[in-house]
Amino acid sequence: MTLKLYNTLSKEYDELKINDNTVKIYLCGVTVYDDSHIGHARTIIIFDVLHRYLLSEGYKVIFIQNFTDVDDKIIKKAKLLNKDPKEIAEKYIEHYFRDASCLNLLEEIYYPKATEHIKEIIELIKYLLEYNYAYITLNGIYFEVKKFSQYGKLSKKNIKSIESGARIEIDPLKKDPLDFALWKFSSDPPNWKSPWGNGRPGWHIECSAMALKHLGNTVDIHGGGNDLIFPHHENEIAQSESMTGVDFAKIWMHCGMVNINSEKMSKSLGNIVPIRNAINKWGANTIRLLCLSTQYSKPLEYALSNLIEAQSKWRLIENCFYELNSPIVIEEESFDSSILSQNVLDSIKNHLENDFNTPLALSEFMKFVSVLNEYATKEKISTKISNIILPIFKKIMYIFGLRISELSNIQIEKVNEMIVLRNNFRKNKQFEKSDNIRIILKERYGVELIDHKNYRTIWKKVEK
């Protein structure tokens, strides 16, 4: 495998150099003060597919995605609701895993929490103080940005040109507006004991401590939304490399933001779409296909037309899957299924290895689906063909993280019985009764029917 990704640090398409057949990925996770939204889903789905592709190619993947479970936003929400900050964090972590399950995210991920790594955070701060990369004020401990000569190398910002802004903490006791908090002194909970006084960690130091502990000094791929490039990832680099003296990450991979009907999604505009709402309205597979339909580094348009298009794609994939699972019993092979399936798999791999171009990879899959659906209409999907194509089809589904809705064995038995009854009605020209069964199957089981000649009927469980 030769995987090239656009590296925000080098501004080049860099090949991922893999050691010991293992890829170490750190993805900046969510701050758990509210439900995760479609912007989070976009980044998480992209990295889930990357994870899946690496596994499908035989690599071991150590995937870390943290929870920021101590933060000023969590504390503010807790005060507003008169609740314990821990209760707020635990609630939204639970909600996150609910959404992750619905989105069919891989379970082979380790989710460290910032609050579980206070010891490692304190040890890192000790080192930065000892070697004069940090200093203490009455309000907390700060990293001194000017002590790290390469500050700005990720964002390509010149220190002199960076002014104190909305995401830079204001404190008159800091030596420089750019200096960022490693530890915030506080007597209010949540707080922890430290050699310098009670308090809690700053946001940036949390990710460095967790990444260094679980993945070592250098991560293969460090990712997140491109809104994290500055200051969060820039600050991670500064504090981590000040301690280790080596590159914190080989490749920095950033995903574009999500626009809602051509407007940037933001709380101030009131156009945030929670993951749960999106899934309930459109279905998880439609959301996945939408997120894969645009190059990961570009803005994604969460618009009605794009959602309808993604849902239409899923309907075609569903149809194809069930046709492949219900082949006709003939021996002859009407087309070369081996070459067809291998070619599409090779094309998909080629696009994914070229800066993870999921739109082109998905386009190849949809061409494959279209051809197969056409063959199915012409009664050309034999058992032999199905046995060759279905494993490849399932592998592609696995890589994209698409999941067919399923019925229980009892439900399947009931559906098959009703289809037999319906076909008897059709043969006897009792069309009103046969139509009623079609309606019942749709309403009761979410099942749609595909009628072929000679009263051969295929059913498919349709995602809501």
NORFENJO-V213960 format. One record per residue. PSI is psi in whole degrees, 0 to 359 (999 if undefined). Layout:
BEGIN
psi
PSI
PSI
END
This chain:
BEGIN
psi
133
92
118
133
149
121
113
329
310
344
28
166
99
141
135
116
118
127
139
31
22
133
126
120
133
121
124
121
199
153
118
73
357
173
144
148
181
334
317
317
320
309
316
320
317
314
332
318
321
314
312
319
316
317
319
336
5
10
150
136
126
107
120
128
111
163
125
99
13
122
155
326
322
317
318
317
320
317
320
322
2
49
167
134
326
322
319
312
315
323
312
339
317
317
322
312
327
312
320
320
316
324
358
39
144
145
349
57
141
128
83
150
144
320
344
0
30
320
312
324
315
319
320
318
320
314
313
326
315
323
21
30
352
164
162
136
182
335
338
197
132
146
132
102
320
347
344
103
337
14
130
358
334
309
349
32
139
128
318
335
350
123
159
121
191
329
11
125
130
126
115
344
352
148
328
141
332
341
138
154
131
326
133
118
134
139
351
143
152
135
164
155
144
167
344
351
161
145
200
159
156
167
312
320
332
311
319
313
318
318
315
322
314
339
357
188
331
126
145
310
124
128
174
184
154
352
350
354
312
131
351
305
327
318
325
315
313
310
325
312
336
328
315
330
8
166
133
325
144
315
131
115
118
138
147
168
169
130
142
109
50
5
142
132
126
153
326
330
351
28
28
133
106
148
316
316
318
317
315
326
323
339
147
321
322
318
318
313
322
313
335
354
352
140
134
329
351
159
144
130
111
83
155
315
321
324
318
319
317
320
323
320
317
321
320
321
315
310
314
317
313
328
318
331
358
61
164
156
85
156
325
148
115
349
163
89
330
312
316
311
322
322
318
323
318
320
317
315
316
316
321
327
351
81
37
57
81
328
316
322
317
323
320
319
318
328
317
313
317
316
315
320
325
316
322
319
327
11
45
5
96
170
318
315
316
318
332
315
321
318
322
317
315
325
318
318
319
314
315
351
26
141
125
136
145
155
157
164
322
318
320
317
316
318
315
321
318
329
319
315
317
316
328
319
319
317
326
10
28
70
329
318
320
322
324
322
320
316
316
317
321
315
321
321
356
32
132
153
144
113
129
177
164
31
33
120
130
138
153
138
118
131
139
999
END
